[in-house]
Amino acid sequence: MSETEVVVEEAEEEVVEDVRPIAGIGTLVFGKWDASAITCKDPGLAPYINLTTVGVPHTGGRHANAWFGKAKLSVVERYINKLMRTGPYTGKKQGAMKAFESALDTIAEKTGENPLQIFVNAICNAAPMEEITRIKFGAVSQPKAVDSSPSRRLDVALRNLAKGAQQGTHKSKRTLTNCVINEISKAASDDATSFAVAKKEELERIASSAR
């Protein structure tokens, strides 16, 4: 083998080693966290938890008027959207996005694990299995327990996780990032002091009594 061929092969090897995925494209959330290895312990929720993202998790509401269009959105973006539902965070998506990204970074530093896995565990622990509805028999209205659909369970879990983080900042010096870390960490460990887990247990307890 000539010296020229050896130089060409070494150059090709260097090119292959330098190839890296573009930040945020494909399964990298915020260009940092790989979502391809995330698992869901709840088989009912697993098909509905979408972690795919392209660049910045901001679709501009293109799925807003589509039938079940929210299923095409990443749960990361859906959670960020719910963080700015009410209060001083209304419409401030950039701030909510940075707060959630910082929360994931801090969780990764504390636990040494992929923070997306902890986020998915928190969703699974905060998703109620049952709810109640009111059925009218003549002039009498009675509460009855009903099973929650997977899509509904995911919606309720994301809403309560975001609401618990929001309420933590009310009349407090804690930042939204700290409250997101606190709520997700507690929910992931199935701690009853978590707002989302407490709401889930309350719903299931009421449904059990109305069964």
MOLINNOR-V948490 format. One line per field, one symbol per residue. phi: phi as a letter, one per 40 degrees, with the letter a starting at -180 (. if undefined). A space follows every 10 residues. Layout:
phi=???
//
This chain:
phi=.ccccccccc cccccccccb ccdgcgbccf gbbcccbcbb cbcccdcbcb bcabgccacg gcbcbccfcc cccccccccc cccbcbgccc gccccccccc cccccccccc cgbccccccc cccccccccb abbbbbbgcb bbcbcbcccd cccccccccc cccccccccc facccccccc dccccccccf cccccccccc cccccccccb c
//
